[in-house]
Amino acid sequence: MITKGDKVSVLDDAIDGIVVEVNGTDITIETTDGFNMTFKSKELIKAESAAMNFSFNKSQIISEKEIAKPNYINKEKKSKKDIPVPDFDLHIEKLVKSYKAMSNYDILTLQTETAKKHIEFAIRNRIPKIVFIHGVGDGVLKSEIDFLLGRYDNITFKDANYQKYGLGATEVYFKQNVK
């Protein structure tokens, strides 16, 4: 029950004030800005005097922030599944600064040579899987990469994860320890 002289807050607005008149369900308040406003009783909530006066102890807040955090060192060994798969973007704008003077043949040659270098590197360093991002386009670069990968023994490939790369990527798997 709200009575004259109570401190109140408006539920759906940032308005506080003191009740100056109660007329049935209509309650008139004087806001902290000095305006008289009338609200229905269900739109107001009685505010406790302690809730209106906030006081902060600065030293208490600082001491709460400075709680020592435990020194945690992760000693778990990571499995090979946790190692991120390297992906290589073969879009020409990622390979050279300016390609305006290059012909389509030069661009395609540079892209396939870059892919070949990454394949050779992965074989030498026994990397189990890599991803080539080639984009969708007309499918020319994808066809060249498929042809290039088909020339290697102990390599399998398929379209990469659609959720992560979309349609324009190929996953390459390197079979290890094959004799």
Disulfide bonds with the S-S distance in Angstrom:
none
